[in-house]
Amino acid sequence: MSAILPPAERVWWKEPLDRVELLWIVIALVWCLIMFFMMPYWHVYGQQNLANEAYKTSPEAFAKKADEVIAKYKVREEGPQKIPVVKPPAGSDVYLVARLWSWQPILELEAGKSYRIHLMSMDWLHGFSLQPENINIEVHPGYDHVLTVTPTAPGKFSIICNEYCGINHHTMISPLYVVK
């Protein structure tokens, strides 16, 4: 038999398997099964993937909630654009708005306390990436993405857009402060 000519016998699956070929098929099948069962195991027990929620909403309703959070918990403003910094109490819902080339407001959270962070894009698809923690979520327009976070260590973290959103995509960075 040659690779150029078709096989003389067209019913190839009736041919006997070589031992080495059978061994590789068994190894591949076992590996596939291991990987298949490890994915849900690591999702549930490995605390590797966030189990976030998403709800359909309108940009107007989400912006209203975000403005209410800013008005209620604002502690200061930062930068030349005077972006508000909010420090909500533990267990509260915090609204973070993504719009072309900015995240608003800047969050200041307490270490060891849980928060529900609501994310929504007002215009295009954006990516929420919390570095260096490697939390990544696609933020879609018209959907309120909710994730529960409990910061464990104080410090300054960065929220980065990791979905290309236009010419100034590289400037879509915001700090996230975690205090004791």
NORWO-V405048 format. One record per pair of residues at least 12 apart in sequence whose ideal C-beta (glycine too) atoms are under 10 Angstrom apart, sorted by the first residue. I is the first residue (numbers start at 0). J is the second residue. If there is no record, write none. Layout:
[[I;J] [I;J]]
This chain:
[[47;133] [48;134] [48;135] [49;134] [49;135] [49;136] [49;144] [49;146] [49;147] [49;148] [50;146] [50;147] [51;116] [51;118] [51;127] [51;134] [51;136] [51;144] [51;145] [51;146] [51;147] [52;115] [52;117] [52;142] [52;143] [52;144] [52;145] [52;146] [52;147] [53;118] [53;119] [53;136] [53;137] [53;138] [53;139] [53;142] [53;143] [53;144] [53;145] [53;146] [54;117] [54;119] [54;141] [54;142] [54;143] [54;144] [54;145] [55;139] [55;141] [55;142] [55;143] [56;117] [56;119] [56;141] [56;142] [56;143] [57;119] [57;141] [57;143] [58;96] [58;98] [58;119] [58;120] [58;121] [58;122] [58;140] [58;141] [59;121] [60;119] [60;143] [61;94] [61;96] [61;117] [61;118] [61;119] [61;120] [61;121] [61;140] [61;141] [61;142] [61;143] [62;94] [62;96] [62;98] [62;103] [62;119] [62;121] [63;94] [64;92] [64;93] [64;94] [64;96] [64;117] [64;119] [64;143] [65;83] [65;85] [65;93] [65;94] [65;95] [65;96] [65;103] [65;104] [65;117] [65;119] [65;121] [66;83] [66;94] [66;96] [66;103] [66;104] [67;94] [68;83] [68;85] [68;87] [68;91] [68;92] [68;93] [68;94] [68;95] [68;96] [68;104] [68;106] [68;117] [69;82] [69;83] [69;84] [69;85] [69;94] [69;96] [69;103] [69;104] [70;83] [70;85] [71;85] [71;87] [71;88] [71;91] [72;84] [72;85] [72;86] [72;87] [72;88] [72;91] [72;93] [72;104] [72;106] [72;107] [73;85] [73;86] [73;104] [74;86] [74;87] [74;104] [74;105] [74;107] [75;105] [75;107] [76;104] [76;105] [77;104] [77;105] [77;173] [77;174] [77;176] [78;101] [78;105] [78;173] [78;174] [80;101] [80;103] [82;101] [82;102] [82;103] [82;104] [82;105] [82;173] [82;174] [83;103] [83;104] [83;105] [84;104] [84;105] [84;106] [84;107] [84;174] [84;176] [85;103] [85;104] [85;105] [85;106] [85;107] [85;108] [86;104] [86;105] [86;106] [86;107] [86;108] [86;109] [86;176] [86;178] [87;104] [87;106] [87;107] [87;108] [87;109] [87;112] [87;114] [87;115] [87;116] [88;109] [88;112] [88;114] [89;108] [89;109] [89;111] [89;112] [89;113] [89;114] [89;149] [90;112] [90;113] [90;114] [90;115] [90;147] [91;108] [91;112] [91;113] [91;114] [91;115] [92;114] [92;115] [92;116] [92;117] [92;145] [93;106] [93;108] [93;114] [93;115] [93;116] [93;117] [93;118] [93;148] [94;106] [94;115] [94;116] [94;117] [94;118] [94;119] [94;143] [94;145] [95;116] [95;117] [95;118] [95;119] [95;127] [95;138] [95;144] [95;158] [95;173] [95;175] [96;117] [96;118] [96;119] [96;120] [96;121] [96;138] [97;118] [97;119] [97;120] [97;121] [97;122] [97;123] [97;124] [97;125] [97;126] [97;127] [97;138] [97;139] [97;140] [97;144] [97;158] [97;160] [97;162] [97;164] [97;171] [97;173] [98;119] [98;120] [98;121] [98;122] [98;123] [98;125] [98;140] [98;164] [98;171] [99;120] [99;121] [99;122] [99;123] [99;125] [99;160] [99;164] [99;165] [99;166] [99;167] [99;168] [99;170] [99;171] [100;122] [100;125] [100;160] [100;164] [100;165] [100;166] [100;167] [100;168] [100;169] [100;170] [100;171] [100;172] [101;160] [101;167] [101;170] [101;171] [101;172] [101;173] [102;118] [102;125] [102;127] [102;138] [102;158] [102;159] [102;160] [102;171] [102;172] [102;173] [102;174] [102;175] [103;121] [103;173] [104;173] [105;158] [105;173] [105;174] [105;175] [105;176] [106;148] [106;150] [106;156] [106;158] [106;173] [106;174] [106;175] [106;176] [106;177] [107;174] [107;175] [107;176] [107;177] [107;178] [108;148] [108;149] [108;150] [108;153] [108;156] [108;175] [108;176] [108;177] [108;178] [109;149] [109;150] [109;153] [109;176] [109;177] [109;178] [109;179] [110;149] [110;150] [110;151] [110;152] [110;153] [110;154] [110;177] [110;178] [110;179] [111;149] [111;150] [111;151] [111;152] [111;153] [111;177] [111;179] [112;148] [112;149] [112;150] [112;177] [113;147] [113;148] [113;149] [113;150] [114;146] [114;147] [114;148] [114;149] [114;150] [115;145] [115;146] [115;147] [115;148] [116;129] [116;134] [116;136] [116;144] [116;145] [116;146] [116;147] [116;148] [116;158] [116;175] [117;143] [117;144] [117;145] [117;146] [118;136] [118;137] [118;138] [118;139] [118;142] [118;143] [118;144] [118;145] [118;146] [118;158] [119;138] [119;139] [119;140] [119;141] [119;142] [119;143] [119;144] [119;145] [120;137] [120;138] [120;139] [120;140] [120;141] [120;142] [120;144] [120;160] [120;162] [120;164] [121;138] [121;140] [121;141] [122;140] [122;164] [122;165] [123;138] [123;139] [123;140] [123;160] [123;162] [123;163] [123;164] [123;165] [123;168] [124;137] [124;138] [124;139] [124;140] [124;160] [124;162] [124;163] [124;164] [125;137] [125;138] [125;139] [125;140] [125;160] [125;161] [125;162] [125;163] [125;164] [125;168] [125;171] [126;138] [126;158] [126;159] [126;160] [126;161] [126;162] [126;163] [126;164] [126;168] [126;171] [127;144] [127;146] [127;158] [127;159] [127;160] [127;161] [127;162] [127;173] [128;157] [128;158] [128;159] [128;160] [128;161] [128;162] [128;172] [129;146] [129;148] [129;150] [129;156] [129;157] [129;158] [129;159] [129;175] [130;156] [130;157] [130;158] [130;159] [130;161] [130;172] [130;175] [131;154] [131;156] [131;157] [132;148] [132;150] [132;151] [132;152] [132;156] [132;157] [132;175] [134;146] [134;148] [134;156] [134;158] [135;159] [135;161] [135;162] [136;161] [137;161] [137;162] [138;160] [138;162] [138;164] [139;162] [148;175] [148;177] [150;175] [150;176] [150;177] [150;178] [151;177] [152;177] [152;179] [153;176] [153;177] [153;178] [153;179] [154;175] [154;176] [154;177] [154;178] [155;174] [155;175] [155;176] [155;177] [155;178] [156;173] [156;174] [156;175] [156;176] [156;177] [157;172] [157;173] [157;174] [157;175] [158;171] [158;172] [158;173] [158;174] [158;175] [159;171] [159;172] [159;173] [160;172] [160;173]]
